[in-house]
Structures are given as structure tokens and as C-alpha cells.
Amino acid sequence: MDKEIGFIGLSNMGEPMATNIAKAGFDLTVYDIRPESLRALEKLGAKVARSTQEVGERCDIIETIVVNDAQVEEVREKSGQASTARSCQASTGRERHLGVEASIC
């Protein structure tokens, strides 16, 4: 079964990672606050979401690359990940606070 992959946060780390996913031919939906990053991924075949919530609604697997704890929590709340996530990789050390088991997806 093919899974829809979502990627939120396309900065220094996120954009190259999402680019590799898109180039590998995976079904990818992306979101970022910077339109230039979204355009670059769209040219590679990624679907562009209008919000983190749209990523949460569309995708089975969501990778989030953001700057700090506050952004992690904001993305999880707005995308619906807070109630549906089974696992995540959170590099800020907040996994226990967020109530998820950390693992690399």
C-alpha cells in the first residue's frame, strides 16, 4: 500500500530531505511559510498544501523539520498530529511531553 508522505518545514535541512523524497518518486505533500521553497518542490512533482492542517488531513506519514519546541507544538496542534500521531522524530527532546514515542520514520 502506498502512503502519502507529508513534509512540514522546508528550510536548510527540510528542503534537501523533501527534494530527495520527491526525486525518488514518492507521493509527497509539502508545506512551508516560504513560497519559494514550495515552488521548488512543486516543480519536482510534490503537491503543495495551503496549511499544516491540510498536510495532516492528506498524509499518512508526516515529517516535521522546524526550529524549536514552540514550533513543534504549533505544527502538531494545527495539523492534527497531536491526536493522531503514533510516532514521530522530535529533535528538540520534547517527545515525552508531547506524549509520543520517538522513532525515526
C-alpha positions, 0 to 999 in steps of 0.5 A: 500500500502506498502512503502519502508522505507529508513534509512540514518545514522546508528550510536548510535541512527540510528542503534537501530531505523533501527534494530527495523524497520527491526525486525518488518518486514518492507521493509527497505533500509539502508545506512551508511559510516560504513560497519559494521553497514550495515552488521548488518542490512543486516543480519536482512533482510534490503537491503543495498544501495551503496549511499544516492542517491540510498536510495532516488531513492528506498524509499518512506519514508526516515529517516535521523539520522546524526550529524549536519546541514552540514550533513543534507544538504549533505544527502538531496542534494545527495539523492534527498530529497531536491526536493522531500521531503514533510516532514521530522524530522530535529533535528538540527532546520534547517527545515525552511531553508531547506524549509520543514515542520517538522513532525515526520514520 
